[in-house]
Amino acid sequence: MWIYDSPPKILFFKEHINNLVKSIKAYNILRPFIKRNILKLLKKNINTKKKYNHLLRIALNKDTISISLRKRYKPKLNLNLKLVSLKRQKPEFKNLKYKKILKYLKKVDNSKVDIGLCVNKKIFESGTSNIFFIKNNKIFSPINKFYKGITYKFFKTKFKNIINKSILISSLKEYDEIILIGSGKGVASVKTIDQIEWKRKSLKFYNKFSKYYLSAINNYPIYK
């Protein structure tokens, strides 16, 4: 979750917590009062007088709930996407089984580079974000086998005609824009994919996405 400003706001906080509980149920580690205990822990550790620009992570197993903060960096407009043959474990649910992804991400500046997770000649998501693909003024998204994050779901409510289809690596050159969206990056426009010599042709939809996202940032309530 992105925690920002002073007094702090946590963007899409309620949605993130509900999604966490959904994943907890799927992994069969739900305990009595788990949601209440998470909220208590956050209240104890978030300083309402501090100015934040961080990513807030809540992690838990059957025995422990933990929270952590790390600095959030805004992605650059010269973002490069590097295609790798890698898939996320149980991508339909949030989990911490992403050591292989972190191994790639630790080698690069995440404000300038992200990795595209590819399986069977298709691309599904990036190492940090969901992906939308723009062609002929239409928005495309992979069909399944990726984690549909809260920011992804937010934009699904703003753009009603998103087309779900398999995104083949061989078809990427057809797209005018590739947009990454998620808590970490917010809205980011991919400029290049060097491996296939793809280059961004427009920022039209990036600007549209950014406008909706900025409105959500500005209008979200203060965390209490």
Secondary structure, DSSP 4 states (H G I P E B T S, - for coil): -EEEETTTEETTHHHHHHHHHHHHHHTT---TTHHHHHHHHHHHH--TTS-EEEEEEEEE-SS-EEEEEEE--PPPTTEEEEEEE---SSTTS--S--HHHHHHHTTS-TTTEEEEEEETTEEEEESSSEEEEEETTEEEE--SSS---HHHHHHHHH-TTPEE---BGGGGGG-SEEEEEETTTEEEEEEEEGGGTEE----HHHHHHHHHHHHHHHHSPPP-
